[in-house]
């Protein structure tokens, strides 16, 4: 079995490589090595490594982080972007310290996700896709987060907030402001 993935259909066009490549502390490199050791094909580690790079780059996967991943995994820059743009938990733009991701799929929609998004917008003074001027909060609407039985719901970092009401949104935002909520980023 080959240790490296070789695409059988390379892209006809080149993919520009950013001039800058991310650099990480030795303990982060060790964490990355730990994940790479789990996979016989390096490319298979793409998602766990994206989470690490995103965490270390301030909550989003920036071009130098993407260049690092492509180099470390031996894949094209476009291979990294293909995965990054597919998953809502990978941020390809800067986001606030607390990224409120409200599920907008069927169960959540039927049970009031629109009102939850409106309450978040009202409280934060931003629309979905926006970030507060202080960089504290971002608000997004995302596809199914797999918690249909507890709709409406949202995710902040790696934590789910379920059976949401306007009152619960207010409490969650206040807890974020008080630093009592994890954000999935160091």
C-alpha positions as CSV (number, residue, x, y, z in Angstrom):
1,X,0.0,0.0,0.0
2,X,1.3,3.4,-0.9
3,X,1.9,5.9,1.9
4,X,1.0,8.9,-0.2
5,X,-2.3,9.7,-2.0
6,X,-1.7,10.3,-5.7
7,X,-4.7,11.8,-7.5
8,X,-5.7,9.9,-10.6
9,X,-7.2,13.0,-12.2
10,X,-4.9,16.0,-11.5
11,X,-6.4,19.4,-12.1
12,X,-5.6,20.9,-15.6
13,X,-4.9,24.3,-14.0
14,X,-2.3,25.1,-11.4
15,X,-3.2,26.1,-7.9
16,X,-1.4,29.2,-6.6
17,X,0.6,28.6,-3.4
18,X,0.6,31.5,-0.9
19,X,4.0,33.0,-0.3
20,X,3.6,32.6,3.5
21,X,3.3,29.3,5.2
22,X,2.1,28.9,8.8
23,X,4.7,27.9,11.4
24,X,3.7,26.1,14.6
25,X,5.3,25.6,18.1
26,X,7.0,22.3,18.7
27,X,4.1,21.1,20.9
28,X,1.6,21.7,18.1
29,X,3.9,19.9,15.6
30,X,4.0,17.0,18.1
31,X,0.1,17.0,18.2
32,X,0.0,17.0,14.4
33,X,2.6,14.1,14.3
34,X,0.4,12.2,16.8
35,X,-2.6,12.4,14.5
36,X,-0.6,11.6,11.4
37,X,0.6,8.4,13.0
38,X,-2.9,7.1,13.2
39,X,-3.4,7.1,9.5
40,X,-1.6,4.9,6.9
41,X,-2.4,7.5,4.2
42,X,-1.5,11.0,5.3
43,X,-4.4,12.6,3.4
44,X,-6.8,10.8,5.7
45,X,-5.7,13.1,8.6
46,X,-6.9,16.2,6.8
47,X,-9.9,16.9,9.0
48,X,-8.3,16.5,12.5
49,X,-5.3,18.6,11.2
50,X,-7.7,21.3,10.0
51,X,-9.1,21.6,13.5
52,X,-5.6,22.0,14.9
53,X,-4.6,24.6,12.3
54,X,-7.8,26.5,12.7
55,X,-7.5,26.6,16.5
56,X,-3.9,27.8,16.2
57,X,-4.6,30.4,13.6
58,X,-7.2,32.3,15.6
59,X,-10.3,30.3,14.8
60,X,-10.1,30.2,11.0
61,X,-8.2,28.4,8.3
62,X,-6.2,31.2,6.6
63,X,-4.1,30.9,3.4
64,X,-0.8,30.3,5.3
65,X,-2.5,27.5,7.3
66,X,-3.8,26.0,4.1
67,X,-0.3,26.1,2.6
68,X,1.1,24.4,5.7
69,X,-1.5,21.6,5.5
70,X,-1.0,21.0,1.7
71,X,2.8,20.8,2.3
72,X,2.5,18.6,5.4
73,X,0.0,16.2,3.8
74,X,1.6,16.2,0.3
75,X,-1.6,17.4,-1.5
76,X,-2.6,20.3,-3.6
77,X,-3.8,23.6,-2.1
78,X,-7.2,22.9,-3.8
79,X,-7.5,19.6,-2.1
80,X,-7.4,21.4,1.3
81,X,-9.9,24.1,0.1
82,X,-12.3,21.4,-1.2
83,X,-12.6,19.9,2.3
84,X,-12.5,23.2,4.2
85,X,-15.4,24.7,2.2
86,X,-17.5,21.6,2.6
87,X,-17.8,21.5,6.4
88,X,-19.5,24.3,8.4
89,X,-17.2,23.7,11.3
90,X,-14.2,24.8,9.3
91,X,-14.1,28.6,9.1
92,X,-12.6,30.0,5.9
93,X,-13.0,33.6,7.0
94,X,-12.2,35.2,10.3
95,X,-14.9,34.7,12.9
96,X,-15.6,36.2,16.3
97,X,-14.4,34.6,19.5
98,X,-17.9,33.1,19.9
99,X,-19.3,31.8,16.6
100,X,-23.0,31.1,17.0
101,X,-24.1,28.7,14.3
102,X,-27.8,28.3,14.2
103,X,-29.2,25.2,12.5
104,X,-31.7,26.1,9.8
105,X,-32.6,22.7,8.5
106,X,-36.1,21.2,8.5
107,X,-36.7,20.2,12.2
108,X,-35.1,23.4,13.5
109,X,-36.9,25.5,10.9
110,X,-40.3,24.1,11.8
111,X,-39.6,24.5,15.5
112,X,-38.5,28.2,15.3
113,X,-34.9,28.5,14.1
114,X,-35.9,31.7,12.3
115,X,-36.9,33.3,15.6
116,X,-33.7,32.1,17.3
117,X,-31.6,33.7,14.5
118,X,-33.7,36.9,14.8
119,X,-33.1,37.0,18.6
120,X,-29.3,36.5,18.1
121,X,-29.3,39.3,15.5
122,X,-31.2,41.6,17.7
123,X,-29.0,41.0,20.8
124,X,-25.8,41.1,18.9
125,X,-26.6,43.9,16.4
126,X,-25.5,41.8,13.4
127,X,-27.1,39.7,10.6
128,X,-26.1,36.1,9.8
129,X,-22.7,36.2,8.2
130,X,-21.6,39.1,10.3
131,X,-19.3,39.7,13.2
132,X,-19.6,42.3,16.0
133,X,-17.3,45.3,15.7
134,X,-15.4,44.1,18.8
135,X,-14.7,40.7,17.3
136,X,-16.5,38.9,20.1
137,X,-19.4,37.3,18.2
138,X,-20.1,36.0,14.7
139,X,-23.5,34.6,13.6
140,X,-24.1,32.0,10.9
141,X,-27.0,29.9,9.7
142,X,-25.8,26.3,9.0
143,X,-27.2,23.1,7.6
144,X,-28.2,20.2,9.8
145,X,-26.1,19.7,13.0
146,X,-27.7,16.3,13.7
147,X,-29.8,17.2,16.8
148,X,-33.3,17.2,15.3
149,X,-34.9,15.8,18.4
150,X,-33.8,18.8,20.4
151,X,-34.7,21.5,17.8
152,X,-34.2,24.4,17.5
153,X,-30.5,24.3,18.3
154,X,-27.2,26.0,17.7
155,X,-23.5,25.2,18.1
156,X,-20.8,27.4,19.6
157,X,-17.3,25.9,19.3
158,X,-17.9,22.2,19.9
159,X,-20.8,22.6,22.2
160,X,-24.5,22.2,21.3
161,X,-27.3,24.4,22.8
162,X,-30.6,22.7,22.3
163,X,-34.4,23.4,22.8
164,X,-33.6,27.1,22.4
165,X,-35.9,29.9,23.3
166,X,-35.3,33.7,23.1
167,X,-34.7,33.6,26.9
168,X,-32.1,30.8,26.5
169,X,-30.3,32.8,23.8
170,X,-30.1,35.8,26.1
171,X,-28.6,33.6,28.9
172,X,-26.1,32.0,26.5
173,X,-24.9,35.4,25.1
174,X,-24.5,36.7,28.7
175,X,-22.5,33.6,29.6
176,X,-20.3,34.2,26.5
177,X,-19.7,37.8,27.6
178,X,-18.7,36.6,31.0
179,X,-16.3,34.0,29.6
180,X,-18.3,31.1,30.9
181,X,-18.7,29.4,27.5
182,X,-16.0,27.5,25.6
183,X,-15.4,28.6,22.0
184,X,-13.4,25.7,20.6
185,X,-10.3,27.8,20.2
186,X,-7.4,28.3,22.6
